[in-house]
Amino acid sequence: MKPIRTLFWDVGGVLLTNAWDHEERERAIEKFQLQKADFEARHKEVVIAFEEGKVTLDQYLDRTIFYQARKFPKEEFKSFMFSLSKPKPEVLDFARSLTSKCLMATINNESREFNEYRIRQFNLTQIFDLFVSSCFVGMRKPEERIYRLALDLIQKSPDECCFIDDRPVNIDGAAKVGMRTVLMRDLAQLKKDLQSLGVES
């Protein structure tokens, strides 16, 4: 078995909180007193294009929230959206401890504005050499294409790479292209599973 040379990480749910998943949207619905069914239906129509970088944050908000007059300004809503992103410090510290041992990269689904904010806000460039983000490459997990592109970009064989995610469907996509995988539940389990693959912190 080849040694692991590259670790690919999901971002939301692993290294940071999610950016704009259902829990974050619920908080916005409650704070801004939105009609949930209408907002979620509009979100569903545009979320793929949003995460693939085909729709900007302003365009997304115009389609989902500001298609009608609101009592709050768009900038207030955007500030609230960004404020929901929080770090998972212990996982970030662990990832940072591995930078001298493996090539570090991400494979994540995220809109451009959220992705760029989170990379900058949490200094992710200090940990990761490559960001295979859906908004940059125009494809999303769990499509096999995004994992194959990640492998093309680093020129490593799949069995030299391990993908870490907190969602089974995304793990399955990576496994289909031959990557080794870790489904993360907590930090202790992540460390143990990586150790079993020969990745020591």
C-alpha positions in Angstrom: 0.0 0.0 0.0 1.4 3.4 -1.0 1.9 6.0 1.7 -0.6 8.9 1.8 1.0 11.9 0.2 -2.0 14.3 -0.1 -4.8 15.0 2.3 -7.9 16.6 0.8 -10.2 18.2 3.3 -13.8 19.3 3.2 -14.2 22.8 4.8 -17.7 23.3 6.2 -18.5 20.9 8.9 -14.9 19.7 9.2 -12.6 22.7 9.6 -15.2 25.4 10.0 -18.9 25.5 10.7 -21.0 25.3 7.5 -21.3 28.6 5.6 -24.9 28.5 4.4 -26.5 25.1 5.1 -30.0 24.5 6.4 -29.1 25.4 10.0 -27.6 28.7 9.0 -30.6 29.4 6.8 -32.9 28.6 9.7 -31.2 31.2 11.8 -31.6 33.8 9.0 -35.3 32.9 8.6 -35.9 33.4 12.3 -33.9 36.6 12.6 -35.3 38.3 9.5 -38.8 36.8 9.8 -38.8 35.2 6.3 -41.4 33.0 4.8 -39.6 29.6 5.1 -41.3 27.7 2.3 -40.9 30.5 -0.2 -37.3 31.2 0.7 -36.3 27.5 0.6 -38.0 27.0 -2.7 -36.2 29.9 -4.2 -32.9 28.8 -2.6 -33.3 25.3 -4.2 -33.7 26.8 -7.6 -30.5 28.7 -7.5 -28.1 27.0 -5.1 -26.3 24.8 -7.6 -25.5 27.8 -9.8 -24.5 29.8 -6.7 -22.1 27.1 -5.5 -20.7 26.6 -9.0 -19.7 30.2 -9.2 -22.3 31.0 -12.0 -24.3 33.3 -9.7 -22.9 36.0 -7.4 -24.0 36.5 -3.8 -25.9 39.7 -4.8 -27.7 37.8 -7.6 -28.5 34.9 -5.2 -30.0 37.4 -2.7 -31.9 39.2 -5.4 -33.6 35.9 -6.4 -34.2 34.5 -2.9 -34.8 37.5 -0.6 -34.8 40.9 -2.3 -37.2 40.2 -5.2 -39.5 42.3 -3.0 -39.1 45.2 -0.7 -37.7 44.3 2.8 -37.5 46.2 6.1 -33.8 45.5 6.3 -31.0 46.4 3.8 -29.1 43.8 1.8 -25.8 44.7 3.5 -27.2 43.8 6.9 -28.4 40.4 5.6 -25.0 39.8 4.0 -23.1 40.7 7.2 -25.3 38.3 9.2 -24.6 35.5 6.6 -20.8 36.0 7.0 -21.0 36.2 10.8 -22.3 32.6 11.0 -18.9 31.2 9.9 -17.0 30.0 12.9 -13.7 28.1 13.2 -13.2 24.7 14.7 -9.8 25.6 16.3 -8.7 22.1 17.4 -9.3 20.7 13.9 -7.5 23.6 12.3 -4.6 23.1 14.7 -4.4 19.4 13.8 -4.5 20.2 10.1 -1.8 22.7 10.5 0.4 20.1 12.3 0.2 17.9 9.1 1.5 20.6 6.7 5.1 19.3 6.8 4.0 15.7 6.2 1.5 15.9 3.3 0.4 18.1 0.5 -2.7 19.8 1.9 -5.7 20.7 -0.2 -9.5 21.2 0.0 -12.4 19.9 -2.0 -15.4 21.8 -1.0 -18.8 23.1 -2.2 -19.1 26.8 -1.6 -20.0 30.0 -3.3 -17.2 32.4 -4.3 -17.9 35.1 -1.8 -18.2 32.7 1.1 -15.2 30.8 0.0 -13.0 33.8 -0.4 -14.1 35.3 2.9 -13.5 32.1 4.8 -10.1 31.5 3.3 -9.1 35.0 4.3 -10.8 35.2 7.6 -9.4 31.9 9.0 -6.0 32.1 7.3 -6.5 28.9 5.4 -3.7 29.6 3.0 -1.3 29.0 5.9 -2.5 25.4 5.9 -3.6 24.5 2.3 -1.6 24.6 -0.9 -4.6 24.1 -3.2 -8.3 24.9 -3.1 -10.5 22.8 -5.3 -13.7 24.7 -4.6 -16.9 24.3 -6.5 -17.1 28.0 -7.2 -13.6 27.9 -8.8 -14.0 24.8 -10.9 -17.7 24.8 -11.8 -18.6 21.4 -10.4 -19.6 20.1 -7.0 -19.2 17.1 -4.8 -20.3 14.3 -5.0 -19.7 14.4 -8.8 -16.8 12.2 -9.6 -15.5 14.9 -11.9 -14.4 17.2 -9.1 -12.3 14.4 -7.4 -10.7 13.5 -10.8 -9.9 17.1 -11.4 -8.2 17.4 -7.9 -6.1 14.3 -8.8 -5.2 15.9 -12.2 -4.1 19.1 -10.5 -1.7 17.4 -8.1 -0.6 14.5 -10.3 -0.9 11.9 -7.6 -2.5 8.5 -7.9 -5.8 8.1 -6.0 -4.4 5.6 -3.6 -1.8 8.2 -2.5 -4.6 10.5 -1.5 -7.1 10.6 1.4 -10.3 12.7 1.4 -11.8 13.8 4.7 -15.5 14.8 4.9 -18.4 14.7 7.3 -21.0 13.5 4.8 -21.2 9.9 3.6 -22.4 10.9 0.1 -19.2 13.0 -0.5 -17.0 10.2 0.9 -18.7 7.8 -1.6 -17.8 10.1 -4.5 -14.1 10.1 -3.5 -14.0 6.4 -3.0 -15.4 5.8 -6.5 -12.3 7.4 -8.0 -10.0 5.3 -5.8 -9.2 7.7 -3.1 -8.8 6.5 0.5 -11.3 8.2 2.7 -12.1 9.2 6.3 -15.7 10.0 7.4 -15.1 12.5 10.2 -17.3 12.4 13.3 -14.9 14.0 15.7 -11.3 14.9 16.1 -10.2 11.9 18.1 -11.7 9.5 15.6 -10.2 11.5 12.7 -6.7 11.2 14.2 -7.2 7.5 14.8 -8.4 6.8 11.3 -5.6 8.8 9.7 -3.0 7.0 12.0 -4.3 3.7 10.7 -3.6 5.0 7.2 0.0 5.9 8.2 -0.5 9.6 8.7 1.0 10.6 12.0 0.6 14.1 13.5 
